[in-house]
Amino acid sequence: MKIAFSIAASARRRIEALVDALKRQNGLPEVIPAVMWLDADLNPDIATSRVVIGFYDNRADIIDDITVEDGFAFVLAVTRDDERLFDGQELHYIDDAFVLKQRRTH
């Protein structure tokens, strides 16, 4: 299934800051962000399902899963069942949280 998903400038800036910090703190030459869904039904420690950002440090492991949008590389690392949550959505960073909003069409 082809997912119509994008990352807004606000989320991209925050993710880039996280990537830079991780590279600097751990001496990693490359870090690829992964957009993931944390499901509250599967994680008793959280009350609300939400988007979280994880990271890969080996491009070879995920080469076929990388999406590049305006020069920004990332992986949408969600299950097939969760793809529907991201289809037609744009990731934003608002009030210290990553949130999905419906994509604007031109």
Rosetta constraint file for C-alpha pairs under 8 A:
AtomPair CA 3 CA 83 HARMONIC 7.10 0.50
AtomPair CA 3 CA 86 HARMONIC 7.13 0.50
AtomPair CA 3 CA 87 HARMONIC 4.95 0.50
AtomPair CA 3 CA 88 HARMONIC 7.23 0.50
AtomPair CA 4 CA 86 HARMONIC 7.55 0.50
AtomPair CA 4 CA 87 HARMONIC 4.99 0.50
AtomPair CA 4 CA 88 HARMONIC 4.89 0.50
AtomPair CA 4 CA 89 HARMONIC 6.89 0.50
AtomPair CA 5 CA 86 HARMONIC 6.07 0.50
AtomPair CA 5 CA 87 HARMONIC 5.65 0.50
AtomPair CA 5 CA 88 HARMONIC 5.69 0.50
AtomPair CA 5 CA 89 HARMONIC 5.20 0.50
AtomPair CA 5 CA 90 HARMONIC 5.68 0.50
AtomPair CA 5 CA 91 HARMONIC 7.85 0.50
AtomPair CA 5 CA 103 HARMONIC 7.74 0.50
AtomPair CA 6 CA 69 HARMONIC 7.63 0.50
AtomPair CA 6 CA 89 HARMONIC 6.69 0.50
AtomPair CA 6 CA 90 HARMONIC 4.69 0.50
AtomPair CA 6 CA 91 HARMONIC 6.33 0.50
AtomPair CA 6 CA 103 HARMONIC 7.69 0.50
AtomPair CA 7 CA 11 HARMONIC 6.25 0.50
AtomPair CA 7 CA 12 HARMONIC 6.23 0.50
AtomPair CA 7 CA 90 HARMONIC 5.32 0.50
AtomPair CA 7 CA 91 HARMONIC 4.68 0.50
AtomPair CA 7 CA 92 HARMONIC 6.64 0.50
AtomPair CA 8 CA 12 HARMONIC 6.15 0.50
AtomPair CA 8 CA 90 HARMONIC 6.24 0.50
AtomPair CA 8 CA 91 HARMONIC 5.70 0.50
AtomPair CA 8 CA 92 HARMONIC 5.33 0.50
AtomPair CA 8 CA 93 HARMONIC 7.97 0.50
AtomPair CA 9 CA 13 HARMONIC 6.06 0.50
AtomPair CA 9 CA 92 HARMONIC 7.43 0.50
AtomPair CA 10 CA 14 HARMONIC 6.48 0.50
AtomPair CA 10 CA 92 HARMONIC 5.72 0.50
AtomPair CA 10 CA 93 HARMONIC 5.24 0.50
AtomPair CA 10 CA 94 HARMONIC 7.63 0.50
AtomPair CA 11 CA 15 HARMONIC 6.06 0.50
AtomPair CA 11 CA 91 HARMONIC 6.26 0.50
AtomPair CA 11 CA 92 HARMONIC 4.72 0.50
AtomPair CA 11 CA 93 HARMONIC 4.48 0.50
AtomPair CA 11 CA 98 HARMONIC 6.84 0.50
AtomPair CA 12 CA 16 HARMONIC 5.98 0.50
AtomPair CA 13 CA 17 HARMONIC 6.24 0.50
AtomPair CA 14 CA 18 HARMONIC 6.32 0.50
AtomPair CA 14 CA 93 HARMONIC 7.13 0.50
AtomPair CA 15 CA 19 HARMONIC 6.10 0.50
AtomPair CA 15 CA 33 HARMONIC 7.24 0.50
AtomPair CA 15 CA 53 HARMONIC 7.68 0.50
AtomPair CA 16 CA 20 HARMONIC 6.09 0.50
AtomPair CA 17 CA 21 HARMONIC 6.19 0.50
AtomPair CA 18 CA 22 HARMONIC 6.12 0.50
AtomPair CA 19 CA 23 HARMONIC 6.12 0.50
AtomPair CA 19 CA 31 HARMONIC 6.21 0.50
AtomPair CA 19 CA 32 HARMONIC 7.59 0.50
AtomPair CA 19 CA 33 HARMONIC 7.11 0.50
AtomPair CA 20 CA 24 HARMONIC 6.10 0.50
AtomPair CA 21 CA 25 HARMONIC 5.95 0.50
AtomPair CA 22 CA 26 HARMONIC 5.91 0.50
AtomPair CA 22 CA 27 HARMONIC 7.84 0.50
AtomPair CA 22 CA 28 HARMONIC 7.45 0.50
AtomPair CA 22 CA 31 HARMONIC 7.72 0.50
AtomPair CA 23 CA 27 HARMONIC 5.29 0.50
AtomPair CA 23 CA 28 HARMONIC 4.60 0.50
AtomPair CA 23 CA 29 HARMONIC 6.53 0.50
AtomPair CA 23 CA 30 HARMONIC 6.91 0.50
AtomPair CA 23 CA 31 HARMONIC 6.70 0.50
AtomPair CA 24 CA 28 HARMONIC 7.00 0.50
AtomPair CA 28 CA 57 HARMONIC 7.29 0.50
AtomPair CA 30 CA 57 HARMONIC 5.86 0.50
AtomPair CA 30 CA 58 HARMONIC 7.52 0.50
AtomPair CA 31 CA 55 HARMONIC 6.32 0.50
AtomPair CA 31 CA 56 HARMONIC 5.71 0.50
AtomPair CA 31 CA 57 HARMONIC 4.69 0.50
AtomPair CA 31 CA 58 HARMONIC 7.52 0.50
AtomPair CA 32 CA 55 HARMONIC 5.55 0.50
AtomPair CA 32 CA 56 HARMONIC 5.07 0.50
AtomPair CA 32 CA 57 HARMONIC 6.22 0.50
AtomPair CA 32 CA 58 HARMONIC 7.97 0.50
AtomPair CA 32 CA 59 HARMONIC 7.32 0.50
AtomPair CA 32 CA 73 HARMONIC 6.67 0.50
AtomPair CA 32 CA 74 HARMONIC 5.74 0.50
AtomPair CA 32 CA 75 HARMONIC 7.35 0.50
AtomPair CA 33 CA 53 HARMONIC 6.59 0.50
AtomPair CA 33 CA 54 HARMONIC 5.84 0.50
AtomPair CA 33 CA 55 HARMONIC 4.45 0.50
AtomPair CA 33 CA 56 HARMONIC 6.34 0.50
AtomPair CA 33 CA 73 HARMONIC 7.49 0.50
AtomPair CA 33 CA 74 HARMONIC 5.04 0.50
AtomPair CA 33 CA 75 HARMONIC 6.34 0.50
AtomPair CA 34 CA 53 HARMONIC 5.56 0.50
AtomPair CA 34 CA 54 HARMONIC 4.86 0.50
AtomPair CA 34 CA 55 HARMONIC 5.27 0.50
AtomPair CA 34 CA 56 HARMONIC 7.02 0.50
AtomPair CA 34 CA 74 HARMONIC 5.71 0.50
AtomPair CA 34 CA 75 HARMONIC 4.59 0.50
AtomPair CA 34 CA 76 HARMONIC 5.77 0.50
AtomPair CA 34 CA 77 HARMONIC 5.81 0.50
AtomPair CA 35 CA 51 HARMONIC 6.93 0.50
AtomPair CA 35 CA 52 HARMONIC 6.19 0.50
AtomPair CA 35 CA 53 HARMONIC 4.92 0.50
AtomPair CA 35 CA 54 HARMONIC 6.49 0.50
AtomPair CA 35 CA 74 HARMONIC 7.36 0.50
AtomPair CA 35 CA 75 HARMONIC 6.16 0.50
AtomPair CA 35 CA 76 HARMONIC 4.91 0.50
AtomPair CA 35 CA 77 HARMONIC 5.73 0.50
AtomPair CA 35 CA 78 HARMONIC 7.62 0.50
AtomPair CA 36 CA 51 HARMONIC 5.69 0.50
AtomPair CA 36 CA 52 HARMONIC 5.32 0.50
AtomPair CA 36 CA 53 HARMONIC 5.96 0.50
AtomPair CA 36 CA 54 HARMONIC 6.96 0.50
AtomPair CA 36 CA 76 HARMONIC 6.46 0.50
AtomPair CA 36 CA 77 HARMONIC 5.17 0.50
AtomPair CA 36 CA 78 HARMONIC 5.50 0.50
AtomPair CA 37 CA 49 HARMONIC 7.29 0.50
AtomPair CA 37 CA 50 HARMONIC 5.87 0.50
AtomPair CA 37 CA 51 HARMONIC 4.72 0.50
AtomPair CA 37 CA 52 HARMONIC 6.13 0.50
AtomPair CA 37 CA 77 HARMONIC 7.92 0.50
AtomPair CA 37 CA 78 HARMONIC 6.22 0.50
AtomPair CA 37 CA 82 HARMONIC 7.38 0.50
AtomPair CA 38 CA 43 HARMONIC 7.59 0.50
AtomPair CA 38 CA 49 HARMONIC 5.50 0.50
AtomPair CA 38 CA 50 HARMONIC 5.36 0.50
AtomPair CA 38 CA 51 HARMONIC 6.05 0.50
AtomPair CA 38 CA 52 HARMONIC 6.50 0.50
AtomPair CA 39 CA 43 HARMONIC 6.28 0.50
AtomPair CA 39 CA 48 HARMONIC 7.51 0.50
AtomPair CA 39 CA 49 HARMONIC 4.56 0.50
AtomPair CA 39 CA 50 HARMONIC 6.75 0.50
AtomPair CA 40 CA 44 HARMONIC 6.38 0.50
AtomPair CA 40 CA 45 HARMONIC 7.75 0.50
AtomPair CA 40 CA 46 HARMONIC 5.58 0.50
AtomPair CA 40 CA 47 HARMONIC 5.86 0.50
AtomPair CA 40 CA 48 HARMONIC 5.37 0.50
AtomPair CA 40 CA 49 HARMONIC 4.59 0.50
AtomPair CA 40 CA 50 HARMONIC 7.93 0.50
AtomPair CA 41 CA 49 HARMONIC 7.69 0.50
AtomPair CA 50 CA 98 HARMONIC 7.72 0.50
AtomPair CA 50 CA 99 HARMONIC 7.48 0.50
AtomPair CA 51 CA 98 HARMONIC 5.93 0.50
AtomPair CA 51 CA 99 HARMONIC 6.61 0.50
AtomPair CA 51 CA 100 HARMONIC 7.84 0.50
AtomPair CA 52 CA 98 HARMONIC 6.94 0.50
AtomPair CA 58 CA 62 HARMONIC 7.37 0.50
AtomPair CA 59 CA 63 HARMONIC 5.54 0.50
AtomPair CA 62 CA 66 HARMONIC 6.46 0.50
AtomPair CA 62 CA 75 HARMONIC 7.96 0.50
AtomPair CA 65 CA 75 HARMONIC 5.91 0.50
AtomPair CA 65 CA 76 HARMONIC 7.52 0.50
AtomPair CA 66 CA 73 HARMONIC 6.39 0.50
AtomPair CA 66 CA 74 HARMONIC 5.58 0.50
AtomPair CA 66 CA 75 HARMONIC 4.85 0.50
AtomPair CA 66 CA 76 HARMONIC 7.73 0.50
AtomPair CA 67 CA 73 HARMONIC 5.60 0.50
AtomPair CA 67 CA 74 HARMONIC 5.45 0.50
AtomPair CA 67 CA 75 HARMONIC 5.91 0.50
AtomPair CA 67 CA 76 HARMONIC 7.72 0.50
AtomPair CA 68 CA 72 HARMONIC 5.27 0.50
AtomPair CA 68 CA 73 HARMONIC 4.31 0.50
AtomPair CA 68 CA 74 HARMONIC 6.48 0.50
AtomPair CA 69 CA 73 HARMONIC 6.51 0.50
AtomPair CA 78 CA 82 HARMONIC 5.87 0.50
AtomPair CA 78 CA 83 HARMONIC 6.30 0.50
AtomPair CA 79 CA 83 HARMONIC 6.34 0.50
AtomPair CA 80 CA 84 HARMONIC 7.81 0.50
AtomPair CA 82 CA 86 HARMONIC 7.29 0.50
AtomPair CA 83 CA 87 HARMONIC 6.28 0.50
AtomPair CA 85 CA 89 HARMONIC 7.76 0.50
AtomPair CA 86 CA 90 HARMONIC 7.68 0.50
AtomPair CA 86 CA 100 HARMONIC 7.50 0.50
AtomPair CA 88 CA 102 HARMONIC 5.95 0.50
AtomPair CA 88 CA 103 HARMONIC 5.66 0.50
AtomPair CA 89 CA 100 HARMONIC 5.89 0.50
AtomPair CA 89 CA 101 HARMONIC 5.39 0.50
AtomPair CA 89 CA 102 HARMONIC 4.44 0.50
AtomPair CA 89 CA 103 HARMONIC 4.87 0.50
AtomPair CA 90 CA 100 HARMONIC 5.56 0.50
AtomPair CA 90 CA 101 HARMONIC 5.31 0.50
AtomPair CA 90 CA 102 HARMONIC 5.98 0.50
AtomPair CA 90 CA 103 HARMONIC 5.15 0.50
AtomPair CA 91 CA 98 HARMONIC 6.62 0.50
AtomPair CA 91 CA 99 HARMONIC 5.73 0.50
AtomPair CA 91 CA 100 HARMONIC 4.71 0.50
AtomPair CA 91 CA 101 HARMONIC 6.48 0.50
AtomPair CA 92 CA 98 HARMONIC 5.61 0.50
AtomPair CA 92 CA 99 HARMONIC 5.26 0.50
AtomPair CA 92 CA 100 HARMONIC 6.17 0.50
AtomPair CA 92 CA 101 HARMONIC 7.16 0.50
AtomPair CA 93 CA 97 HARMONIC 5.46 0.50
AtomPair CA 93 CA 98 HARMONIC 4.48 0.50
AtomPair CA 93 CA 99 HARMONIC 6.14 0.50
AtomPair CA 94 CA 98 HARMONIC 6.40 0.50
AtomPair CA 94 CA 99 HARMONIC 6.93 0.50
